[in-house]
Amino acid sequence: PGLAADRAYENRSMKAQRKGPDRSGAAFAVIGGSNELAEGSVTLRPLRSNDEQQLIARSTLIDHLKKARP
């Protein structure tokens, strides 16, 4: 199967926006703030493991997510 995604554009704090993916059972949160946008990157934060978050190029996001799937 493919990858499922949701988004949170609301005017809420970052902490509040992070609760949604965690409650949904998502494996990762993908964060694309103004710094990431300027750099052409996203922050990939694992939600179900103790792995460190990574700053990755937006162009490699799908490959990272596909490799991380069980």
Rosetta constraint file for C-alpha pairs under 8 A:
AtomPair CA 3 CA 66 HARMONIC 7.92 0.50
AtomPair CA 8 CA 17 HARMONIC 6.36 0.50
AtomPair CA 12 CA 16 HARMONIC 6.14 0.50
AtomPair CA 12 CA 17 HARMONIC 6.40 0.50
AtomPair CA 13 CA 17 HARMONIC 6.29 0.50
AtomPair CA 14 CA 18 HARMONIC 6.18 0.50
AtomPair CA 15 CA 19 HARMONIC 6.75 0.50
AtomPair CA 16 CA 20 HARMONIC 7.46 0.50
AtomPair CA 17 CA 21 HARMONIC 7.85 0.50
AtomPair CA 18 CA 22 HARMONIC 6.62 0.50
AtomPair CA 18 CA 29 HARMONIC 7.46 0.50
AtomPair CA 19 CA 23 HARMONIC 6.06 0.50
AtomPair CA 20 CA 24 HARMONIC 6.16 0.50
AtomPair CA 21 CA 25 HARMONIC 6.49 0.50
AtomPair CA 21 CA 26 HARMONIC 5.37 0.50
AtomPair CA 21 CA 28 HARMONIC 7.54 0.50
AtomPair CA 21 CA 29 HARMONIC 6.40 0.50
AtomPair CA 22 CA 26 HARMONIC 6.06 0.50
AtomPair CA 22 CA 47 HARMONIC 6.49 0.50
AtomPair CA 26 CA 47 HARMONIC 6.95 0.50
AtomPair CA 26 CA 48 HARMONIC 7.86 0.50
AtomPair CA 27 CA 46 HARMONIC 6.03 0.50
AtomPair CA 27 CA 47 HARMONIC 5.25 0.50
AtomPair CA 27 CA 48 HARMONIC 5.53 0.50
AtomPair CA 28 CA 44 HARMONIC 6.63 0.50
AtomPair CA 28 CA 45 HARMONIC 5.45 0.50
AtomPair CA 28 CA 46 HARMONIC 4.46 0.50
AtomPair CA 28 CA 47 HARMONIC 5.18 0.50
AtomPair CA 28 CA 48 HARMONIC 7.48 0.50
AtomPair CA 29 CA 44 HARMONIC 6.00 0.50
AtomPair CA 29 CA 45 HARMONIC 5.09 0.50
AtomPair CA 29 CA 46 HARMONIC 6.50 0.50
AtomPair CA 29 CA 47 HARMONIC 6.87 0.50
AtomPair CA 30 CA 42 HARMONIC 6.46 0.50
AtomPair CA 30 CA 43 HARMONIC 5.70 0.50
AtomPair CA 30 CA 44 HARMONIC 4.79 0.50
AtomPair CA 30 CA 45 HARMONIC 6.30 0.50
AtomPair CA 31 CA 36 HARMONIC 7.99 0.50
AtomPair CA 31 CA 42 HARMONIC 5.61 0.50
AtomPair CA 31 CA 43 HARMONIC 4.93 0.50
AtomPair CA 31 CA 44 HARMONIC 6.46 0.50
AtomPair CA 31 CA 45 HARMONIC 7.66 0.50
AtomPair CA 32 CA 36 HARMONIC 5.43 0.50
AtomPair CA 32 CA 37 HARMONIC 6.24 0.50
AtomPair CA 32 CA 41 HARMONIC 7.36 0.50
AtomPair CA 32 CA 42 HARMONIC 4.96 0.50
AtomPair CA 32 CA 43 HARMONIC 6.53 0.50
AtomPair CA 33 CA 37 HARMONIC 6.07 0.50
AtomPair CA 33 CA 42 HARMONIC 7.74 0.50
AtomPair CA 34 CA 38 HARMONIC 6.17 0.50
AtomPair CA 35 CA 39 HARMONIC 6.38 0.50
AtomPair CA 36 CA 40 HARMONIC 5.96 0.50
AtomPair CA 36 CA 41 HARMONIC 4.83 0.50
AtomPair CA 36 CA 42 HARMONIC 5.32 0.50
AtomPair CA 36 CA 43 HARMONIC 7.33 0.50
AtomPair CA 37 CA 41 HARMONIC 6.21 0.50
AtomPair CA 37 CA 42 HARMONIC 7.40 0.50
AtomPair CA 40 CA 57 HARMONIC 6.03 0.50
AtomPair CA 40 CA 58 HARMONIC 5.92 0.50
AtomPair CA 41 CA 55 HARMONIC 6.56 0.50
AtomPair CA 41 CA 56 HARMONIC 5.37 0.50
AtomPair CA 41 CA 57 HARMONIC 4.14 0.50
AtomPair CA 41 CA 58 HARMONIC 4.62 0.50
AtomPair CA 41 CA 59 HARMONIC 7.89 0.50
AtomPair CA 42 CA 55 HARMONIC 5.76 0.50
AtomPair CA 42 CA 56 HARMONIC 5.62 0.50
AtomPair CA 42 CA 57 HARMONIC 6.34 0.50
AtomPair CA 42 CA 58 HARMONIC 5.74 0.50
AtomPair CA 42 CA 61 HARMONIC 7.82 0.50
AtomPair CA 43 CA 53 HARMONIC 6.71 0.50
AtomPair CA 43 CA 54 HARMONIC 5.57 0.50
AtomPair CA 43 CA 55 HARMONIC 4.48 0.50
AtomPair CA 43 CA 56 HARMONIC 6.29 0.50
AtomPair CA 44 CA 53 HARMONIC 5.53 0.50
AtomPair CA 44 CA 54 HARMONIC 5.25 0.50
AtomPair CA 44 CA 55 HARMONIC 6.33 0.50
AtomPair CA 44 CA 56 HARMONIC 7.12 0.50
AtomPair CA 45 CA 52 HARMONIC 7.11 0.50
AtomPair CA 45 CA 53 HARMONIC 4.33 0.50
AtomPair CA 45 CA 54 HARMONIC 6.62 0.50
AtomPair CA 46 CA 50 HARMONIC 7.37 0.50
AtomPair CA 46 CA 51 HARMONIC 6.33 0.50
AtomPair CA 46 CA 52 HARMONIC 7.14 0.50
AtomPair CA 46 CA 53 HARMONIC 6.26 0.50
AtomPair CA 56 CA 60 HARMONIC 6.92 0.50
AtomPair CA 56 CA 61 HARMONIC 6.98 0.50
AtomPair CA 57 CA 61 HARMONIC 6.74 0.50
AtomPair CA 60 CA 64 HARMONIC 6.27 0.50
AtomPair CA 61 CA 65 HARMONIC 6.28 0.50
AtomPair CA 62 CA 66 HARMONIC 6.10 0.50
AtomPair CA 63 CA 67 HARMONIC 6.16 0.50
AtomPair CA 64 CA 68 HARMONIC 6.24 0.50
AtomPair CA 65 CA 69 HARMONIC 6.43 0.50
